[in-house]
Amino acid sequence: MPSEPLYINETIVIAGWELTEQFVLAGGPGGQNVNKVSTAVQLFFNIVASPSLPERVKTNALKLAGRRASKDGVLMIEANRFRSQDRNREDARERLKELILKAAAPPPPPRKKTKPTRGSIERRLKEKTGRAEIKRLRTRPEGD
């Protein structure tokens, strides 16, 4: 059963068939419920084979995913923060959305090279000569 599509932004929508969910037992709080119900969610998304993402977003997403992505380019997000399966499912989808939004963000503007101001150069040199003078005064006085 495919899940509903995941809307990232105006231009990126991930179809439900691209997302695979697996439910596993989760540790942590929950009492006996932890031993009986599979509440943790593992969300799988094949970044490399996804037709929904542009190439730039795919490469950025793989860099951002780090060890969460396999060598084949499949991203695995595990969510076990909450006690209910539905909230963990929403959490995993939200984390995937955040990762893709971060990957789709425009690159920062290129850095403009600037020269240091004349005043900053003079202050640096004055400080440098001051430090040299302090260190020279620490030496032994020359004997006459």
VENJOLIN-V891702 format. One record per residue. N is the residue number from 0. RES is the residue in three letters. PSI is psi in radians with two decimals (none if undefined). BURIAL is I if it has 16 or more other ideal C-beta (glycine too) atoms within 10 Angstrom, else O. D_CENTER is the distance of its C-alpha to the mean C-alpha in whole Angstrom. Layout:
n->N res->RES psi->PSI burial->BURIAL d_center->D_CENTER
n->N res->RES psi->PSI burial->BURIAL d_center->D_CENTER
This chain:
n->0 res->MET psi->1.97 burial->O d_center->30
n->1 res->PRO psi->2.54 burial->O d_center->27
n->2 res->SER psi->3.03 burial->I d_center->25
n->3 res->GLU psi->2.72 burial->O d_center->25
n->4 res->PRO psi->2.67 burial->O d_center->23
n->5 res->LEU psi->2.01 burial->I d_center->19
n->6 res->TYR psi->2.01 burial->O d_center->19
n->7 res->ILE psi->-1.02 burial->I d_center->16
n->8 res->ASN psi->-2.87 burial->O d_center->18
n->9 res->GLU psi->-0.55 burial->O d_center->21
n->10 res->THR psi->-0.37 burial->O d_center->21
n->11 res->ILE psi->2.11 burial->I d_center->19
n->12 res->VAL psi->2.17 burial->O d_center->20
n->13 res->ILE psi->2.15 burial->I d_center->19
n->14 res->ALA psi->2.67 burial->O d_center->23
n->15 res->GLY psi->-0.57 burial->O d_center->23
n->16 res->TRP psi->-0.28 burial->O d_center->25
n->17 res->GLU psi->-0.33 burial->I d_center->21
n->18 res->LEU psi->2.32 burial->I d_center->20
n->19 res->THR psi->2.27 burial->O d_center->21
n->20 res->GLU psi->2.48 burial->I d_center->21
n->21 res->GLN psi->2.36 burial->O d_center->23
n->22 res->PHE psi->2.26 burial->O d_center->24
n->23 res->VAL psi->2.86 burial->O d_center->25
n->24 res->LEU psi->2.45 burial->O d_center->26
n->25 res->ALA psi->2.54 burial->I d_center->24
n->26 res->GLY psi->-2.99 burial->O d_center->25
n->27 res->GLY psi->-2.83 burial->O d_center->25
n->28 res->PRO psi->2.68 burial->O d_center->27
n->29 res->GLY psi->-0.06 burial->I d_center->29
n->30 res->GLY psi->-2.50 burial->O d_center->33
n->31 res->GLN psi->-0.33 burial->O d_center->34
n->32 res->ASN psi->-0.55 burial->O d_center->32
n->33 res->VAL psi->-0.66 burial->I d_center->30
n->34 res->ASN psi->-0.31 burial->O d_center->32
n->35 res->LYS psi->-0.61 burial->O d_center->33
n->36 res->VAL psi->2.36 burial->O d_center->30
n->37 res->SER psi->1.69 burial->O d_center->27
n->38 res->THR psi->-0.41 burial->I d_center->25
n->39 res->ALA psi->2.54 burial->I d_center->21
n->40 res->VAL psi->2.33 burial->I d_center->20
n->41 res->GLN psi->2.01 burial->I d_center->18
n->42 res->LEU psi->2.14 burial->I d_center->17
n->43 res->PHE psi->2.37 burial->O d_center->17
n->44 res->PHE psi->2.10 burial->I d_center->16
n->45 res->ASN psi->1.75 burial->O d_center->18
n->46 res->ILE psi->-0.77 burial->I d_center->15
n->47 res->VAL psi->-0.71 burial->O d_center->18
n->48 res->ALA psi->0.07 burial->O d_center->21
n->49 res->SER psi->2.19 burial->I d_center->20
n->50 res->PRO psi->-0.17 burial->O d_center->22
n->51 res->SER psi->-0.35 burial->I d_center->20
n->52 res->LEU psi->2.41 burial->I d_center->18
n->53 res->PRO psi->2.83 burial->O d_center->19
n->54 res->GLU psi->-0.72 burial->O d_center->18
n->55 res->ARG psi->-0.72 burial->O d_center->16
n->56 res->VAL psi->-0.65 burial->I d_center->13
n->57 res->LYS psi->-0.83 burial->I d_center->14
n->58 res->THR psi->-0.71 burial->O d_center->13
n->59 res->ASN psi->-0.69 burial->I d_center->10
n->60 res->ALA psi->-0.69 burial->I d_center->9
n->61 res->LEU psi->-0.66 burial->I d_center->10
n->62 res->LYS psi->-0.77 burial->O d_center->9
n->63 res->LEU psi->-0.56 burial->O d_center->5
n->64 res->ALA psi->-0.61 burial->I d_center->7
n->65 res->GLY psi->-2.16 burial->O d_center->9
n->66 res->ARG psi->-0.18 burial->O d_center->11
n->67 res->ARG psi->-0.28 burial->O d_center->11
n->68 res->ALA psi->2.44 burial->I d_center->12
n->69 res->SER psi->3.08 burial->O d_center->16
n->70 res->LYS psi->-0.46 burial->O d_center->18
n->71 res->ASP psi->-0.10 burial->O d_center->19
n->72 res->GLY psi->0.35 burial->I d_center->16
n->73 res->VAL psi->2.13 burial->I d_center->16
n->74 res->LEU psi->2.33 burial->I d_center->13
n->75 res->MET psi->2.08 burial->I d_center->14
n->76 res->ILE psi->2.16 burial->I d_center->13
n->77 res->GLU psi->2.21 burial->I d_center->15
n->78 res->ALA psi->2.06 burial->I d_center->16
n->79 res->ASN psi->0.51 burial->I d_center->19
n->80 res->ARG psi->-0.58 burial->O d_center->18
n->81 res->PHE psi->2.94 burial->I d_center->21
n->82 res->ARG psi->-0.32 burial->I d_center->25
n->83 res->SER psi->2.61 burial->O d_center->25
n->84 res->GLN psi->-0.71 burial->I d_center->24
n->85 res->ASP psi->-0.76 burial->O d_center->24
n->86 res->ARG psi->-0.66 burial->O d_center->22
n->87 res->ASN psi->-0.63 burial->I d_center->19
n->88 res->ARG psi->-0.80 burial->I d_center->20
n->89 res->GLU psi->-0.68 burial->O d_center->19
n->90 res->ASP psi->-0.76 burial->I d_center->16
n->91 res->ALA psi->-0.75 burial->I d_center->14
n->92 res->ARG psi->-0.66 burial->I d_center->15
n->93 res->GLU psi->-0.69 burial->O d_center->13
n->94 res->ARG psi->-0.65 burial->I d_center->10
n->95 res->LEU psi->-0.74 burial->I d_center->11
n->96 res->LYS psi->-0.77 burial->I d_center->12
n->97 res->GLU psi->-0.74 burial->O d_center->9
n->98 res->LEU psi->-0.77 burial->I d_center->7
n->99 res->ILE psi->-0.62 burial->I d_center->10
n->100 res->LEU psi->-0.70 burial->O d_center->10
n->101 res->LYS psi->-0.64 burial->O d_center->7
n->102 res->ALA psi->-0.51 burial->I d_center->9
n->103 res->ALA psi->-0.14 burial->I d_center->12
n->104 res->ALA psi->2.51 burial->O d_center->12
n->105 res->PRO psi->2.61 burial->O d_center->15
n->106 res->PRO psi->2.66 burial->O d_center->14
n->107 res->PRO psi->2.67 burial->O d_center->16
n->108 res->PRO psi->2.60 burial->O d_center->19
n->109 res->PRO psi->2.58 burial->O d_center->21
n->110 res->ARG psi->2.36 burial->O d_center->22
n->111 res->LYS psi->2.27 burial->O d_center->26
n->112 res->LYS psi->2.37 burial->O d_center->28
n->113 res->THR psi->2.69 burial->O d_center->30
n->114 res->LYS psi->2.57 burial->O d_center->33
n->115 res->PRO psi->2.57 burial->O d_center->34
n->116 res->THR psi->2.82 burial->O d_center->36
n->117 res->ARG psi->-0.69 burial->O d_center->40
n->118 res->GLY psi->-0.71 burial->O d_center->40
n->119 res->SER psi->-0.62 burial->O d_center->37
n->120 res->ILE psi->-0.78 burial->O d_center->38
n->121 res->GLU psi->-0.71 burial->O d_center->41
n->122 res->ARG psi->-0.70 burial->O d_center->40
n->123 res->ARG psi->-0.78 burial->O d_center->38
n->124 res->LEU psi->-0.65 burial->O d_center->41
n->125 res->LYS psi->-0.76 burial->O d_center->43
n->126 res->GLU psi->-0.67 burial->O d_center->41
n->127 res->LYS psi->-0.77 burial->O d_center->41
n->128 res->THR psi->-0.58 burial->O d_center->45
n->129 res->GLY psi->-0.77 burial->O d_center->45
n->130 res->ARG psi->-0.71 burial->O d_center->43
n->131 res->ALA psi->-0.69 burial->O d_center->45
n->132 res->GLU psi->-0.75 burial->O d_center->48
n->133 res->ILE psi->-0.78 burial->O d_center->47
n->134 res->LYS psi->-0.59 burial->O d_center->46
n->135 res->ARG psi->-0.60 burial->O d_center->50
n->136 res->LEU psi->-0.32 burial->O d_center->51
n->137 res->ARG psi->-0.32 burial->O d_center->50
n->138 res->THR psi->2.89 burial->O d_center->52
n->139 res->ARG psi->2.50 burial->O d_center->56
n->140 res->PRO psi->2.56 burial->O d_center->58
n->141 res->GLU psi->2.28 burial->O d_center->60
n->142 res->GLY psi->2.43 burial->O d_center->64
n->143 res->ASP psi->none burial->O d_center->67
